[in-house]
């Protein structure tokens, strides 16, 4: 019995040592320290939800990176509700986490909660979406009326530039894909109203065409492109299909181009177009944003024309930036993602290497 107990004790000690080593390397162990720190840090993260392929990829990237860096991640899914985010962030403050990262579901309504974070001495990172009034540039630190002073930094894409890239792809390619027309009619599926992704893509698209940014419908400055329909599909595949069905019923033969603020809505719209007896990517040119796998499958299949990339794999940047902030190192106010544009000419070659 004594020999058996001795053997079991040795095995237990060996097992504990192995697990501890894994934690030191940044695994999922509860022990060890965060990479680049002399202790293990705690991060609160409020995600919008799981409305799209893109959002799921972003969440997976954040969770995987937290394990790699050995960060204790307190993750909250807001299920598309800002009130849930505000509640989660207040819980993080009560838990005295080291740092808070969040993706704001809408741009407005953040001043009070972010000032609560400041009062608690907890730095905050905006991920993917920003807040109203922020230009994500260095601000006068003494001016607390400037929203850029309410959070520490922003990590994500230039949403206005994405809208700009959609318009540039459209004007360069649509006349070749649908020749012989003097005016091309555009239907637009907007993202969640009030979100920075929606407002940025909405404005960037119109700025490039020479349409007033505050105008839902209008004609480009050269008279060749006309937005005839524009409605939110809330970034979901189901809503994209439903709104496109309504578009086709009201304007069955007038739509030449569909601009969807994300690929999930574009994919939903493709279903509606097919069910209406039309040929997607031919009868109606389809351009989405995000460059998720579903969009690549559609481009390779010939049912979608283009997707402008918005990179969701932000987890490593979030963790690296958090460690820099907590080590009192300087960080840029805006850490911009690297992105590309894809269409039927290059989608098949790029698809095998896609991670989302």
N, C-alpha and C positions, 0 to 999 in steps of 0.2 A: 504493500500500500504506500509506504514511504517513497519507494522508487517511482511508482506511478504518479504520485503528487509532484515529485521533483521534475519528472518529464513534462507534465502538464504546465508547470510553472515556467520551464524553459521555453516551451512553445508559445505561451501567452506573452512573455517578454519579447520574443522574436517577432511575433505578430504586431505588437505595439510599436516596435522600432520601425518595422516596414511601413506601417500606416503613417507614422510621423514623418518619415522620409518623403512619402508621397505628398504630404501637406506642404513641406518645405519647397517642393518643386512646383507648387501652384496648382495642385489638384483639388478635388472636391472635399478634402479632409477639413475638419473643423479646426485643426491645429495649424501651426506654422505662422508665417508672417506674409504680408502682401509683398509682391515683388517691388523692389525699389523703396521699401519702407522698413522700419525697425519694429513694426507691430502689424497686426492684422486690422485692416480698416473695414468699416461698415458703410455701405452705400444704400440709400433708399432710391428706388427707381419707380416712377409712375408712368406706365405705358398707356397709350390711348385705348387699345383693345386688340382685336384680331380681325379687322375688317377686310384684309386683303392678303394676297401672297407676300406682298412687300412688307407689310407689318409683321407677319409671322417670321419672315427672314430676319428682320431687324431685332425682334425679341430673342430669337435663337442666337443671334450674334452677340447680343449683350450678355445673355446667360452663360454662353460658352466662354466668353472673354473673362467674365467674373471668376469662373473656375480656374482658368489659366493663370490669372493674376493672383489667385487666392484671396479674393475679396468676398466678404460676407454680404451677399446681395439680398436686400429686402424688396422683393418685387411685388408690384400691385398693378392689376389689370383694371382700368377705369371703365371698361365696357361702353366706350364712346361718350361718357358723361363727365363734364367738367367738375361737377359737384363731388364725384367720387375721387377725382384727382386732388381736389382741395382737402378732402378728408384724409386721404392717404398721406399727403405732405405734412399735414398737422400731426398725424400719427408718427411720422418719421422724426419730426421735431421733438415730440414727447419722448421718443426712444433715444434721443441724443445721438443720432447717426453722425458720421464724420462728414458726409457729403451727400447731396441730393441731386439726382438727374431726373429729368422729366421731359415728356413730349407733349406740349400743350395741345389739347383737342381743338381749341379755338384761340384766337389771338388776344382777346380781351379778358379782363377780370382777374389779372394776376398781381396787381400792385400790392394789395394787402398781404397776401400769403408770402410773396417774395420778401417783403419787408419784415415779416415775422421770421423768416429764415435768416435775414441779415441781423436782426436783433438777437437771435440765438447763436450767431457766429458760425452758421453753417453755410458753406459755399454751395452754389447751385449751377448746374449745367443744363442748358436747353439742348435737346437732341432732336434733330430732323426738322422740327418746326420752331418758329420763334414767336415773339409776342408783339402786340401792336406798339408802334412808335419806335421800335428798335431798328437801327441801321447796321447793327453788329460791328460798330467801329468804336475805337477808343473814345471814352467820354470824359468830361470833367468830373473827377471823383467827388467833387463837392456839390454837384448839381443832382439832387435826389428827385427832380422832376423828370430826369432823363431815364427812360426805361432800361437803357443799356447799363445803368448802375444798379439795377435791381437783381441782375444775375451775373455770374462770374464770366461765363463764356457760352458760345453757341457752337455746336458741331453739326454740320449738315450741308445740304445742297443750296445752291442759289436758285430758288424757285422761279424768280422772274427770268433768269437766264434760260431755264428749262422751257418756259413759254416762248421765249425768243427763238430757241432752237427748233421748236415745233413749227413756228411760222416760217423760219428759213428753210426747213426741209420741205414744207408744203409748197412754198412759192418756187422752189427749185425743181420739184418733181411732179406736182399735180398736172401742170400743162403738158408734160410728156406722157403721163399715164392716162389722161383724159383730154386729148387734143381737140381743137376746133371750137372751144367755148370762149365767149368774150367775158363772161362772169361766172365764177364758181361759188355756189351756195354752201355755206358751212353750218353744220349743227354741232353744238358744243355740250358735252356732258361735264358739268362742273363737279369739283370735289365738295367736301363738307363746307357749307357756307360759314364764313368767318375764320376758317383755318388759314394759316400762312401759306400752306401748299396751294390751296385754291386761289387765294388772292394774288399770290405771286405769279402763278401760271396764267391766270386770267389777265393780269396787267401786262406781263411780258409779251404774251401773244398779241394783244392789241397794240402795244407800243410799237412793235416791229411792223405791223400792218398799217400803222397810222390811223388807228381807230381810238377815240377817246377812252382812256382807261376806266372811266366810270360808267361807260355805256355797255349794256349787255348785248345789244344788237347794233349793227352798223356796217358801213362799207369802207374798204381800205382806201388809202389816199390815192392809189393808182386806179381805183374803180374796178379792179379785177376780182376781188374777194369780198363776199358779203356774208356776215353772220346773220342767219335768219332764225335760228333757234338756239336757246341757251337755258339750260335748267340743271339743277343739282341732281346727281345720282348718288351722292353721299359716299363716294369711293367704294361702293360695293357692287359685286357682279349682279346680284338680283335687282338692285335699283337701276343699274345701267341698262339691263334688259327691259325693264318696265318702262323707263323713260323713253328709250329708243322705240319701243312699240308705239307709244303715244306720238312721237315725232313722225313716224312713218304713216300713221293713220291721218294725221293732220296735213302732212306734206309728202304724199306717197312717191312723187316723181321729181321732187325739187332738190333733194339733198345730194351734193356731189362729194362732200368731204365731212368726215366725222373727226372732231378733235375731242378725245376723252382725257380728262385730267389724270387718270391712271389706267393701267392695263386691265385691271379687273372689270372696270366699267366697260372698256372696249370689248372685252371677251363676252360680257353679257350682251352688248349691243350686236355683236356678230351673230349670236343666236337669234335675236329678233330680226335681223336683216335676212337671214336664211329662211326663217319661218314666214317672212313676208314675200318669199319667192324671188328675192334679189341675190346678186352675187357679191359677197363682201370682198373688198380690196379691188374690185373692178367697177361695179355699178356705183359703189360708194368707197372712196379712199379712206382708210382708217389709220389714224395716228394716235398712239397712246404714250403714256409716260410711266417709267419705272424700269422697263427691260427685265421683267420677271420671266421665269421659265415658260409660263403659259403663253406669254407674248411671243417668245421664240418659237414655240411649237406652232402657233398660229401663222407666224411669218414663214416658217419652213413649209407649212401646209398651203400657203398662198391665200390665207383668209384675212391677213392683216398686213398692212404695208410697212409701218415703221413704229419704233418705240424709242423714245428719248430716255436715256438711262438716268435714274436717280438711285444712287448706291445705298442699300440698306445695311450693309455690313459695317456698322459704325461701332460695334462693341469694343474692338481693340483700341480705337481712338478715344472712346469714352473712358476706359480704364487707365490708359496712359496719361490722359489729361487730368484725371482725378488725382493720380499720384503726384503729378507735377504741382497741382494746386496745393495739395496738402503738405508738400515739401517746400512751399513758398517760392516755387520757381515761376518765372514769367510765362504766361500762355497768351496766344493770340486771342483777340475777342471773337474772331470767327475762324474756325478750322474748317476749310472747304473740302468737300469730297472730290475725288477724281472720277470722271464719268465720260461716257462715249455715246454716240448715236448709232442705232442699228436699223436696218431695213432688209428687204428681201435679197439684197445683193451681198450682204455679209453675215446674215443671221446664222446660216447653216454652219459656216466655218467657226463662228464664235460659240455656238450652242454647247458643244461638248465640255467646254471649260467653265461654263457658268456655275456659280455656287448657289444661286437662288432663282 
